[in-house]
């Protein structure tokens, strides 16, 4: 006798398994969504440095550009904690009035820097900018593995939040429930590359560029539908 009234209470607290879902719902359907946001450290910095020269002799322009890039590569590689590689190189003619005669040639080439150490990247950028290279942009964002872990953690938290809310809704109506459907979606608010103004300094005056890595946000939402069983 004392156990007979426990069964309805247990049914209220437990969802019905998805494999037991009938083809058509017979109870009240409720749609809702939960959102979970996690802050993620921007632990990966990227920067680009470039040189752009113009001259009447394309071979001479190319020689000077290659020389500047080679010097920049050596400078960046000498900085601990920095990964550097060559970026794109482009050249194009500059036409005179009327657009028929080539007056000169312009060439642009860039270096791409990457580091998990903001201080090291700041120092490298300062040294490059102290020479004949200009800084195209610099930005910080979560490293891929950092972002994946944050998304995984936020997903698990969002699923638990969905289940908790479903239980509260069903409990307030004093009815058991089953989950009809559920979808998980993620998004992030990550910094865009920040363009830098070109400055000219003597190499002896080169100094670390002030940077702030900051944080980004990873948001995961779980939306779905539950059915209250009559």
C-alpha positions, 0 to 999 in steps of 0.5 A: 500500500505504501508503494502504490503511490510512488509510481506516478511520481517517478513517471513525472521525474523521468523522460520517456526514451526516444525509442518509445516515441509514438509516430504522432504526439498525443500530449501537449507540445512545448518548444523552448531553447537554452543558451550557454556562453563561455569566455575563451582566451585569445591565445593565438596571435597572428600578424602580417608584415609587408613591403610594397615598392615601385620602380621603372625596372621590374627586375630591380623592384623584385630584387629590393622586395626580395631583399627586404623580405629575406631580412624580415624573415631572418628577424622574425625567425630570431625571435623565440616563440614565433612561427613565420612563413612567406605570404602572397607576392604580387606585382602589377604595372602602373600605366601612364595617362591614356592607359597605353604605356607602362610607366613603372612597376609595383610589387608587394610581398608579405610575411605571416607571423603566428605565436601563442605568446603575445609578448613575443609577437609584440616584440617581433612586430616592433622589430619588423616595423622598425625596419622597412616593413609595414604591419598589415594587421594584427589580431588575437583569437582562440587557438583551434584546440582551445575553441573546440574544448570550449565548444564541447564544454558549453555543449554539454552544459547546454544539454544539461540545462535543456534537460533541467528546464524540461524537468521543471516544465513537466514538474510544474504541470505534474506530468511526465514528459518525453523529448520529441526533438533536440538540436545543438547549434554553436556560434562565436564572437571572434575578433577581426584582423585589426589593420595597422597604420604604416609608420616609419622608424629607425631600427634603433627606435624599434620597440614592442607594439602594445597588444592586448589578447583579451577574450572571445565568446563561444555560445552554444544553444540547444533548442528542442521540443518536449511532449507532456504526456497526458 
